[in-house]
Amino acid sequence: MKKIFYYIMALALGCSQMSCSDLLDQKPQGSLTEDDLTGGTYETQIFNMYALLRGYHIVSGNTALAIHGMRSEDAEKGSTLSDGAATGKMFDDFEYAASNGMIKSYWNANYTLIHKANDVLEEMKSNPSLTGGDLINKGEALFMRAFCYFNLVRAFGEVPLIDFKVETVADANIPKSSVAQIYTLIDEDLSNAESCLPRTWEAQYVGRLSWGAARALHARTYMMRNDWNNMRAAAEDVIASGLYNLNTPYETIFREKGENCSESVLELQCTSTTALPGSNDIGSQYAQVQGCRGAGEWNLGWGQHTATQLLADAFEEGDPRKDETLLYFIKTGEDPSTIPANKPYGEKPIANADVIAKYFNKKVYTDPALRTLYTKSGYWVNIRLIRYSDVVLMAAEAACETGDKTNAKRYLEMVRSRARGTNGNILPEVTTDDQNELREAIRHERRVELGMEFDRFYDLVRWGIAKEVLHAAGKTGYQDKHALLPLPQDEIDKSNGVLVQNPNY
């Protein structure tokens, strides 16, 4: 398990000072090598920020999974009725409480990373001779800040815009800024990051932020705003770059051998060692939170963030992505012949009898040999945050909404063709010229291609169909106000009237 560039704390850096744009033109074809980097002044801070980004409350733990996934019709809390009952009420049933500890953790973790980015960026302002390596670090810090503000603006709407170094607690006690102001900062940060970050990295720095990650995230932020023209431009820039492709078979993407494959645009690096088999210092709990909740050899995790029958039923007949998204299991005492063996290892996990889940998330299913070597909890599983298929589907959706049905169908077929593989009897090409039918086909494709990953709930919100879909799924507690979470009550109380709670809470 190589990876983890950010634990190499001593990089040999040597090169003359250069501008951000110069970095994109270096040989070979924009690939950054050890000899191209300079400086190193800010690297310890930047590496620490990667660890925070991978942290439990921003992307890898049940906090993020609840906010991004459990609120949709395709996922639910899972586990047992009693385990995390408050999480179920909050995120499955939409009984929002401003005192909920998970929203406080999400708020605090994202702002902690924002403050770290602000500290680095403030230091750089006083440095008159930033090196090429420093400018890459600047791009990384800008990306981190934009990523976290995108998390916050989607979750809470208006939030305090802190784009400066905080010297005292009072400095951060400011009113909320408008959603438009937050997105203005996100746009500025990502545009600047795109100009600073390299297109590729030498293999030893796998997973480090690149131009493609920044441009793809920018497309996603435009997508949340239904800004079709800018969304399409950003997505098509990534496609035209030729840096990524859909050549990796779908059944390989989420296995260990598929890490950092040809469609990996943004992938957080995790690992494990025999010395540190279950360490958050070098790994994450992303697989543990979602792993099979069983006993003995099947005690693979907490069994949370589980797929619903509605998601299972959404796949077209014969779609191989179904078996790569749903982990089939039986409960203690049940007949193993009632479920198929899970590929590629032929296992039939056994969950505890009181588990309420219908399926576990197969996209965190681990190699049994590595479970034996390290730990059952899968601390080494990388977190795929942006895949190239997501970018292609963003281009398809934007093309459809701007009336370019030809390219919308072309992009859609790219994704369906990869999923189809050599089986021409499944997943027929979408040929309709009716915009409404094409729109629904693209939305369906996002659902099944990206099932149990991130942001299905936010898709429903931006399409304006969250109430309709969630009520049909039995999540009748959802009302329009639930598109936004309440601000953490602790933050409201500490502000002494400066922060105002979201409407209707």
ABEGO torsion letter per residue (X at the ends): XBEGAAABABBBBBBBBBBAAAAAABOBGGBBBAAABBEGAAAAAAAAAAAAAABAAAAABAAAAAAAAAABAABBAEEBAABGAAAAAAAAAGBBBAABAAAAAAAAAAAAAAAAAAAAAAAAAABABBBAAAAAAAAAAAAAAAAAAAAAAAAAEBBBBBABBBABAAAABBBBBBAAAAAAAAAAAAAAAAAABBABBBAAABGBBBAAAAAAAAAAAAAAAGBAAAAAAAAAAAAAAGABBAABBAAAAABAAABGBAABABBBBBBBBAABABBAAABBAAAAAABBBBBEAABAEAGBGBBBAAAAAABBBGBAAAAAABBBBBBBGBBAAABBBBOAAGBBBBBBAABABABBBAAABBBAAAAAABBAAGAABBBBABBAAAAAAAAAAAAAAAGBAAAAAAAAAAAAAAAAEABAABGBBBABABAAAAAAAAAAAAAAAABGBBGAAAAAAAAGAAAAAAAAAGBAABBAAAABBBBBAAAAAAAGGABBBBBGX
